[in-house]
Amino acid sequence: MLPLFERYPILQETLAFRPLVDRPTAVERLDLGDWLGCDSVWHKRDDRANALYGGNKVRRYEFVLAEALRRKAEHIVTVGGLASTQVMATALFGREAGLPVTAVMFDQPYTSFMREALLVDAGAGATLIRGYGYAGTAVRALAVQLRTKRPYYIPPGASDPLSNIGYIDAMFELDAQVRNGELPRPDVMVLPAGSSGTLAALAIGCALLGWKTRVVGVRISRALVTNRFTIHVVARRTWRFLTRAVPELAGQPMPHLNYVLYGGALGEGYGYPTREAIEALPLVQQAIGARGEVTYSAKALVGLRAVAQRGQNVLLWETLSSARPDVSGLRPREVLPKSFWPLFDGEVEV
């Protein structure tokens, strides 16, 4: 049983649930030599959450896909960047659930990871539509929903209140591991922050547990998108959802959330490589045994290095998947719409 359901049994009766996570995901020491400058660093291996595809979307989709099926949805519509891990997770787990997926995708800097992600999406059978800019993407996504029978919409990052419940549960899972002596209680937890649902949910989980842990979100989007106001909105909506579902929490004000944002790893913006992120890529490989990328995982390591201090117990929450389908046999011009073909022309920096 989920730790969340053990703590709040009413949720087992009211929330649809579809098991996907190989839980509990392990906690291990993160040994990167002297690079971090901190000798008590651990990582939560959500990169191994599922053998098909890991990362921080799997816990979300245990609730999201179950809700889509409960509503008798016939199609999933979602939005993400060209290299979106959320779109990959939607395509792969949507296929497993028997739900066709359409993803409308906005442009971002071209990388080898982006090319791999698009082939994973196509290989999973998702219908891909290139939205180009944000405005064009929004218009195309709305049009898809209007012409699709019984669609279920998943927003960018899958950071709606229902899906965020998965990471409140993850905090209770981590608490059990601390009590079992698998790691010390973290003084600091670090993760990349974009749509910020994971950040908000972990901070709420810490508050419910009475932990003083500081949650550090390493910004991977511009401040216009990821800031304390937007995170507060996400957290407030998640708290309201939880308190409406759990009678014992009804009417309680949202507790103080102990989180901060670190913006020093961002560079030019979402998806843009930085010198520090490129240098950290081999360390991502060393940490999780899979190639990293410059949007999330490498910048999270850069941020971790900046905030980790000696004498503290620090935890990095791994949000990238270390399991990925083999796409070596797929050819872009055979599996992707024509609008995506130019993305595979020429060399990429990373």
N, C-alpha and C positions, 0 to 999 in steps of 0.2 A: 504494500500500500504506500502511496505517496506520503511523505512527511506532512505535506499540506493537508491531506485528507485525515491524517491521524490527529493533527492539531485542531482542524475545523471539520468534523465529520459531515456537517450539513452540505459541504461543497461536493462531496462524493454523490450526493443525491441530486444536486442542482446543476452541476457542470458536466457536459459531455466530455469524454476522455478517450483517447486512442493511444495506447502505449507505443512509444517509439524509442525512448532513451534506454540505453544499456546502463542502468543506474545501480549503485552510485558511480558517477564518473570519478576516476582516481584523482588523488592529490599527490603530487610528487615534488621533490626538490628541483628547483630550476638552477642548474649549474652551468653558468656561462663564464666560468673563470673569474678574472678580475674585471671584466667589462662592466658589470653592473655596479661594482663598488659597494656591494651589500651582501653579507654572507648568510642571511636568513631569508631566502626567497623561494617561494613555492609556486606551483601553478596548478590550477583546477583544469583537468583534462577534458573539457567539453568538446575539444577537437575530436575526441573518440566517442562522442555520444551515440553514434549509430554507425554500423559497419558500412552502410550504403553511403552516408554523407553525415558528417558531424557538424560541429560549430554551434553557435548560439541560437539558431532558428529551430533546432530539433525540439527543444523543450516547449517552444511556443506552439509548434504544430501539433503537439499532442492534444491541445485544446482547440486550436483553430480548425484543423481538419475534421475533428470530431463534431464540432459545431456546424461546419458546412454540411456534413453528412446528415446530422440531425434535422437541419432545415431542408433536407432533400434538394440541395443545390445540384445542378447539372453541369456547372462549369465554374472554374476559378479564374478571376481576372486580377492581375496584379501589375504593379509599376515598380521599376527599379533602374539603376544605371546599367550600362553595358556589361560591367563586371560584377553585377549584384550577386552576392552570396544568397540573399533572400530569394531571388528569382530562381537560382539553382535549386535551393531547397524546395521551393514551391513546385518546380517542374518534376523533381524526383519523387517527392512524397505524395504530390498530387496524383502522379501516375500510379503509385502503389495503392492509393485509395480509390482508384477508378474514376478520377475526376479530370477531364481535359483542362488544360491550363493555357491561357493566353497572357502574355507579358508584353506590356508597352514599355519601351526602354529609352531613357534619355542618354545623350552622349556624355562621355567623360574621357580623360586622357587615355590614349591607346597603349596597352601593355600586353605582354604575353599572357598574363593571367586573364585579361579581358577576352582574348581570343579563346583560351581554354574554356572559360565560363560559357561563352556563347555556344560552343560546340556541345558542352554538357547539356545546356538547355534544349538545344535542337535534338540531341541524341535521346533525351527523355521524352520527346514527342511534343514539347510545348510549341504553341504558335507564337512566333516572335514578330513584333511590330516595332519598327524604329520610329521613335517619337522625335528624335533630334533634340531640340531645346525643351526646357521645362514646360513652357506654355503649350507647345505642340503635343507634348506627351500627355498633358492633362486632358486636352481636347480629344485626342485619339482614345484615351482610356475611357472617357465618358461615352464616346460613341460605341465602343465595344460593349460596354455594359448595357446600353440601350437596345442594342440589336441581339443580345445574347439571351437565351431562354434560361431562367432561374440562375443568374450569376451569383457568385459569392465573391465579394471584393476584399482583397488583402492589401492594406496600404503599404507604402514604401517602408522597408525595415520591419514590417509585421509588428509594429509597436502599439497596437491597440490594447485597451485594458484587459481584455480576455487573455490575449497571448502573454501579457506581462505577468500574469499569475504564475506562469511556468518558472519565472526566475525568483519569485517569492518562495516558491517551493524549493528552488535550488539552494536558497540560503538556509532553509531548514535542513536540507541534506548536508550542507557544509557544516552546520552546527553539530550534527550527529558525528561527523568525522573528527571534529575538534574534540568532542567529548570522549570519543574512542581513542584519542591520543595519536591520531594519524598526522596531525600537524598542530602547531600552536595557533591560538586565535590570532588572526591577522590584525595588525595595527593599521595597515593600509591595504586596500584592494585596488587593482588597476585594470582597466579595460578600455578599448576604443569606444568612443561615443559619437554617434551620428544622429539617428532618430531618437536615441536615448532611452528606449523602453527598458533595455537591460539595466542600464545605470539606475534609472528610477526604481525599478523593482528590487534590485539588490539593496539600495538604500532603505527602502521600505522594510525589506526583510531584516536588515540590521536593526532598525528601530523596533520592530516587533520582538526581536530577540533580546533587546536591551544592550546590544553591542555598541561600543564606542568607536568601532572601526570607521576610518575615513575612506570613502569610496572616491577614487580619482578617475574621472572620465577624460581620456586623451582625445581631444577634439580632432575628428577627421573631416569635418565640414566647417564651412565658414560660420562666424559668430552669428550671422543673420539667421542661420538654421539651427545651430546648436548653442544655446545660451541658457542662463539660469531661468529665464522666463519660460522658454519652450519646455525645458525639463520640468519646471514646476507644474505646467499644464498637464504634461504626461503623467506626472506623479499624482496630481490631484484627481485626474480622471480614474487612474488605477485604484487609488485609495477609496474613491467613491464607489467604484464597482465592488471592491472587496467588502466594504462596510454594508452595502445593500444586500450582499449575499450571505453575510455572517451575522446572525442576530446579536451575538455577544459584542460585536464591534459597532453596532448601529449607533449612529449619533456621535461617535467619538471623533474629535478633530484629528486631522492628519498630524502625526508627530513630527518633531524636528528631524530633518534628513541631513545626515552628515556627509555631504559630498562636495567636491570641487571640480572645476574643469582646468585641464592643462592644455594650453593652446600652442606651446612651443614646437610641436612636432608637425603642425599642419602644412607649412609651406604655402604654395600658391592657392591651394584649395583642394576640394574633394578629388581624390584619385591622382593628384599630381605627385610625382616622385620628388623626394628631397635627397640631398647627398647623405644625410644621416640615415634615412630609411633604406636607401640602396645598400649602405654599409651594414645595416642590420639584417638584411635578407638571409645571409648565410647562418645567422644566429637563430632565425626562425626555423630554418631547416634543422639545425642542431637541436632545437627545443622540442619540436613535434614530429620530426622525421618526414616532413613534407615541405615542398617548396612554398614559401610565403609570397606575399604581395605587398605593394607599397601603400595601399589604401587603408588597411586595417592593421594587420599583424605586425608589420615592420614598424609602423608609427607607434603602435602600442608599446613595443620594446623600447623605442626611443624615449617615450614618455615615462616608462618604468624606470629607465636609467636616470632620468632627471629628478624623479621624486623619491626614489628609494634612498633611505638613510641607514647608516650603520646603527645597530642597536634596535632596529625595528624588525618585526615580522611582516613580510610583504608577500602578497598573493597576486599573481597575474591570472586573470580569468581568460583562458584560451577560447577565442570565439571563431577561429578559422577551422575548417575541417581538415583533418589529416587523411581522410578517406575521400577519394574522388574517382569517379568512373573513368575508365580508359577511353580516350577519344582519339587515339592515334590513327584509327582507321577511318575517321570521318573527314570528308572534304567539304570545305565551306561552301563551294558553289553547288554542291549536291544536296546539302541539308539546310541551308539558310536562304531566306528571301534575298532578292537581288540587292536591296538597299544596304545589306550588311557586307556585301562582298568587298567594297573598298577598304573595310577595316582590316582586311588580311593582306593588303598590298604593302610591300616594303618592310623594312626592319623596324623594330620597336626598341626603345631605350632599355626597358626592363621587362 
